Structure formats: C-alpha cells, structure tokens
Amino acid sequence: MQFPDIEITERLFLYFGIVAFIIFVLVVFFINRFTVKYRDKGEIPVQSGGNEKFEVGMIIIAVCITTFFLVMTLMGMKSIQTIPDNPKADLNIIGHQWWWEARYTESGVLTANEIHIPVGEKILLGLTSADVIHSWWIPDLGRKLDMIPGMKSYMWLYSEKEGEFLGACSEFCGAQHARMRIRVIVQSREDFEAWEQGQLKEAKFSSDALFNRGKQVFEERTCTNCHSITVNQDSADIGPNLTHFASRKHFLSDMKENNKENLRAWLKDPQQVKSGAKMPNFIFPEEELEALVHYLSNLK
Amino acid sequence: MYLWLALFFFIIGGLEAMVLRAQLALPNNELISPETYNQLFTMHGTTMIFLVLMPALIGLGTYLIPLMIGANEMAFPRLNAFSLWMTFMGGTLLYFSFFAGGGPDAGWFNYAPLSENNYSSSHGVDYYLIGLILTGIGSIGAALNFVTTVLTLRAPDMKLNMLPLFVWMMFINGFLILAAFPLLNAGLFMMLIDRQFDAHFFIPSSGGSAILWQHFFWAFGHPEVYILALPAFGIISEVIPVFSRKPIFGYKFVASSTVAIALLAFGVWVHHMFAVGMSNTVNGFFAASSMLIGIPTGIKVINWIGTMYKGSIRMTVSMMFALAFLIDFTIGGLSGASFAIVPIDWQLTDTYYVVAHIHYVFLGGTAFGIFAGIFYWFPKITGRHLSEKLGKWHLWLFVFGFNMTFLLQHMLGILGMPRRIYTYPDLPYWKILNLISSIGAIFMFVAIGIFLYNIFITLKKPRSAEDNPWEAWTLEWSTPSPPNLKNFEQLPPIHSRRPLWDLNNPDNPDKRLN
C-alpha cells in the first residue's frame, strides 16, 4: 500500500500513457502505410478535399476522451489538495538560497535539510521562502508545491513506508539550485519521538579543551550572526541552525556526507566546495579550524 | 535578412546547447561553473525563441506573404525594415551583456524575485529586459505589417477564404502577436523600473508580488508557444498537399481550428503555474482549457495525414521533414496534454520531462517545419535547389540525434531530475541517460554542419531552378525563381485556392469560390 496521492497520480499517468500510446501508434501507422501505399506513380490522384462527417466524428471522439480526463483530473485534484480552512501546519519549511529550514510546530524542534517524520501519519506542511521562489518536491511522498516569498502554501506529506526519501528544489533559484537537495527520513513513532527529544536538548557543553576552544572560535568569529546554536524558536536563521549539527548525516543540502574531512574542506574555503554559497571565507588559521571542526562534529 | 539573422543566432544558440550538454554528460561534472551554466541556459532559451524561431518565421512570412497573395510588397516596407533592425538591435544588446559584466542568469522566464537586483546583481538581466523590449517591438511591427498586408493588398479576386493556409496562419498569428507581446513588454518595463528606479512591482519583501510577474510572463508565454507553432503548421499545410499532389484534407477545418487555437491560447497560461499553489477552482478551469486546446491541434494532425490518403507522394527532403514534424510534434503534443492533467503536472513540472516536451514542440515541431519550408522555398528564393543528397544526410542525422537526445529525457524527468541544474548526483540510471542524451546532441551538431555546407555550396552554383519545380499551385510559383523586384508583371486568373492548378488543368479546375 502506497501513499494514496501517489497512487492517484500514477493511475492517471497510466491511463494517459495508454491513450497517448495508442494515438501515437495510430499516427505512425497511418503515416507509414500511406507513404508506402500511395508513393508517387506518376499519376495525378483524384483531387478530393476532405470529408466533413469524418472530421466531426473525430472531434466527437476527441471531446469524449477529453471529458473523461477532465473528470479524472478534477477528482484527483480534490483528493490530493483538500486543505482545512484556517490551516495550521504541523511542520513549516522555509526555503533559503540553498538550504531548507524546518520548524516543527508542536515540539518546537528546529533543524535543516534532513527532515524527520513519523510513518503513517498525514502531516500538513506549511511552505514559504525567505528569499526567491523555491519548490518542494519529494517524488515518492506527494505533490510538488512552490515556496513563494510573502505567501504560505499548504500540502500533505505522508508515507506508509519507513526509510529515507530524496527530493530536490524544483524551481530555478540561482547559482546552487542543482545542489539544493533534501532528504526526508521516515521513522516509526518511537524513533521519531526519541529524535525529537534529542533535538530539544540545549546545546551540549563539555569539559574537553578543544571543544571549548572551538566554541570560543564559533562565538568570536561571528558565526553566531547567521547560525543559531540554541533551540529557541524565536531565533532568526540566516544559515542553518547548528544546535545538533552532528546528528545530521549530510550537510550542504545533502551535498556532502557529514564527516570531519568534508567539514574541514568546507570551513577552509566554502566557495571551493559550493561556489556561490552565502558562507564567506573566514580564512581560519589551522589551529582555529581544528578546534571548530572538533566542536561542530560533537554537537549531537 | 531575417533568415540570415536567425541562422547566425541558431549557430550561437546551438553552440551554447553543446556546452550545456557537455557539462551534463557526467554526474558531478565541474567543466563549467554554476554561474556560467546559468547564464548559458538562460541565453540558449532566450536566443532560440526570440532570435532564431521568431525571426525565421517572420522572415519566411515577410518574403512569402506578398508573393502568395499576389502583392508586390508588404504594406509598410519601412516598418518592415524597422522591425528587422529592432530585432537585430535587441539581439546585439542581449549578447553585449557578456562584455558588460555577465549575461542574464535568471532563465529565459526570468522569475522574480530571483531576477531582481538583490539576487541578480550583474547587469545581465537589464540587458535581457531591454533586448527583449526591442525584439518585442520588432515582432509587433512585423505582425501589424502581416495583418495589414493580408487585409489590403490581396489580388483583387482573392477572397479571405481563398488564402493559402500558410498565409492564413500567419494572418491569425499576426493577431496573436499583437495581443501577446504587449503583455510581455509591459512586464519587462515594470521589471526594468524595479531594477533601475527601485520600484517594487515584483518584490514581495516590500509589498510587491512575485506571482504577478509569472502571470504577465505566461499570459504572453503561452500564446508565444502557438505564435511559434502556427507558422510551422502553415508550412506543413503547404508542403504536404503539394508533395501528395492533392489539396489539403478539410481546408475549412484546418483554417477554423487555427482560429480556435488562437482564441484558446489566451486562456491556458496558468498550466505553467499549477505548482504555484492556486486554488483547485482556478487550476481546474485552466486544466479544462488546456485540454480543449489539444482538440483543434489534434484535428490538424488528422487532416495532414488525411491529405496523404490516396495521394501520390513524392519523398523529397522537404516532405520528409514534414513527416518527421508530424511524428515528433505528435509526441510533443501528447506529452504537453499530460500537463493539463494537474496531478501529473504536480509531479513532472520543472523536470526534464518538460525539457523533453518543449524540445519536441520547438525543435521537433517548429524547427522541422522551418527546415521543410526552407527546402521547399529555397529554389524560389535563391533560384537554386539545395542538394537533396546532403539534405537526406542532414535529415536522418538530425532526426536520429534529436530523438536520441530528448526521448530519454522524459524518463529522466520521471526519475526525479529537476531542470535547470548544472550538475546532478550519481543516482541510478541518471548517468547513462544523460550520457546518451549528450551523445545525441553531437549527431544534431554534425547534421547542422552538413546543412550549413549545403547552403554554402548551393549558393555558389549557377541559378538553374525552374519557376515551379514542385508543380505547386500557389501564386508564388508563377513568378520566376528568384522573383523580380516587383514580384508580378501580371497575375494568373484567381478563382479558387489553387490558381496554378486551374491554369494547368483547364479541363478539371477546382470549384470556383468567387
């Protein structure tokens, strides 16, 4: 059993595909047959100019096919996109150049790029954008919907199956549109709640000297101007919230695996890794880089 | 002149496409930077639509309309020259952007707010706006000229229902252009004011609306698709009957379906915006109109095939391009119909499925139509026949490469590959499908090389074409090849849609229509 929205779409596509294939085969068949059968033999054929009854018949057939698909389409739209009045989103996603900010309404969890949802529950997504138009699209989990600055749109997100699902920004949004990908992790209710609890804990403190040095660098080097390290819902995020950065398996919108090596390369020269990204190059000395990588990769 | 302009920009746009396909041949390729890629795909789209297909079709119209209706010139010769140079200036300004700090990088559709100062800080988009305003004025001038010429300068005996179908479609097309391009130019001006004088038409953060731009753009943009398709339909409606030695099947239906398309074309634009998040009512209305517009288009395909029935078919390169048009345009039309089924659009819009669709319409449709027209009218225009042998190489390589490049892109879209991405991760099947697609582009590249060579060597030969080499029936073929400066010394009698047929078959003339 799949997500019903996807089933509707696939069924429509199947019907459409069958009709389109038949039409295409007929077109090719007749072109092929006529060009072979009526190849020039040097004679002038009868100069007939059409057959009105035939044309009207074809129009009637076309209208019937069209009506069938129109009814199917309207029914499909209604069952996929029926949103309650005064909707309250369970999960708000805000598009940024080139990452996804996620805010869970009920629990207050803040995260980015790796979205966790519980299996078998219909989740109302609220979508908007902080800069240009983006578009939310996880092919296996439902429809595509644009994320438009100054406007909030709603859609359902649902999965019957646990696992990880990939998607991508689907509206051209600038230099790194290609690398604005997203990952949705569908978990059992228990796993999801455990994950939420983990995310709600305040940022970690440690007596580890290198960790504290990294924290100091993070604060002194103005990282905090863009990246929060608290779970406070009021914090405005310019860059992704990093409170539990190390709990994410990938970073840079699913571009790189989250490991020390990749993180180091990124901090050393962001433009080298993802040209156009909004993160400036801080030219960290080696010692600071070391501490920062250690610090960030321990934020679980 | 128009045709040379189109050919010149066709080469540039084609080279841009080759670089794009080279970048996309392999996953995670870093051949060119994302910034360069975005400028190139923007310029590729803008060039091919506004500087290749538009001028090629306007050029054929300008040359042929007076000849086909028995007139000596267009109604406004100076406006004609003005239109051409506006288009030329627009194209030049568009390309000048590369020397002024970078090309436009927000796509040919130039969505706000990505195209506003905050997100596109080079002057590329400004050049795009000014360039398109100029080519837009050029197109409007040309359309005005078409409509006036057909209305006022027809041979005295030629009634409107006796127009050759190419002229009829260019005539209807004139009205489409007159209604659609002002919408685009209004939007372009508003954005120019946004960018230059800090207005807020399309900037949501200060009270504007990003969606408003999309409405302006697509209210122009969808009629534009038909503006590019109708003249090609017109060419096909001349070529297929002549090479089947039979009149068109259902003249009235072909002519009236053109009017139906022109009217419906203004009521379908939101199908480019189904994923924006408008209500089901709005989307449902535009789904219905988008499905409806498929009917007159389908009727045309049936009529073209019907024309061949019991004909006597001569397989010239021109006819073969017309048949390639029929098959590939059918694919493009069918895949287009799938977007009217809104839930399918919610999955596939802005994916490679759309990229495949648009190329089946513009390249497999319009461009094949133009090729058919060029091979058909080349002897009339230049007095020389293009080599049929080279033409067949051109045809087969191009058709093969075209389908190799674009057929599989439908699959890529269904697999989840968004369009306008400069690179992609190495997901299952993506690599092989993209690689095949890129290899197909090489075949098309070689085919166009052969086409250029064909034109080049043909123009060096002496003039040898007869007045009416294809035994066609419309008035242009009663003039010498190429025609005299004043087109006609004297017109043959015109009593039907096929005056030259009546002249050559006095014992079996067509029904008199006047």
Interface residues (C-beta under 8 A of the other chain):
Chain A: D5 I8 T9 L12 F13 F16 A20 I23 F24 V27 V28 F30 I31 F34 T35 Y38 R39 D40 K41 G42 E43 I44 P45 V46 Q47 S48 G49 G50 N51 E52 F54 E55 M58 I59 A62 V63 T66 F69 L70 M72 T73 L74 G76 M77 K78 I80 Q81 Q97 L127 D131 V132 I133 S135 W137 P139 R143 K144 L145 D146 I148 P149 G150 M151 S153 Y154 M155 L166 G167 A168 C169 S170 E171 F172 C173 G174 A175 Q176 H177 A178 R179 R181 S275 G276
Chain B: S33 P34 E35 N38 D105 A106 G107 Y111 P113 L114 N118 Y119 P204 S205 S209 A210 I211 S244 R245 K246 P247 I248 F249 G250 Y251 K252 F253 A275 V276 G277 N280 N283 G284 A287 A288 M291 L292 G294 I295 G298 I299 V301 I302 N303 I305 G306 M308 Y309 K310 G311 S312 I313 R314 M315 L323 L326 I327 T330 I331 L334 S335 A337 S338 A340 I341 V342 P343 I344 W346 Q347 T349 D350 T351 G416 P418 R419 R420 I421 Y422 T423 Y424 P425 L427 W501 N508 D510
